[in-house]
Each structure stands twice: as C-alpha cells, then as structure tokens.
Amino acid sequence: MNIRKEKDSDIEEIWKVNAEAFETEAEANLINALRDSGISYISLIAEEGEEIVGHILFTPV
C-alpha cells in the first residue's frame, strides 16, 4: 500500500471511494465542495497498485 497526495487525475476515483464509504453521496459531494472552495487542505490517498482504496481530507476547522 502506498500513501500519497492526491492529484487532479485522482478526483473522480476519490469521489467513488467516498461515495461507497458512506450511506449517501453527501460526503463525497462535500469533499468536492471543500476542494473547490479554495480553502487550504491536505488530501491523501491510499493506493494498492493503481487502485485508490482510501482517502483522507484535512481542512481547517
């Protein structure tokens, strides 16, 4: 497993991972909204081979 910063090319797969992780797509949509807001954040993905299997997003409170 590899942990790295997200790239623009990861955004669609990150959305899918988050949509699958929660009961609704609200959290996945919130992550996209936070990313689009311009707020400074750290977004890391976990990948196995070429597949994104996890995601974490840190934003200011």
Buried (B, 14 or more C-beta within 10 A) or exposed (E): EEEEEBEEEBBEBBBBBBBEEEEEBEBBEEBBEBBEEEEEBEBEBBBEEEEBEBBEBEEEE
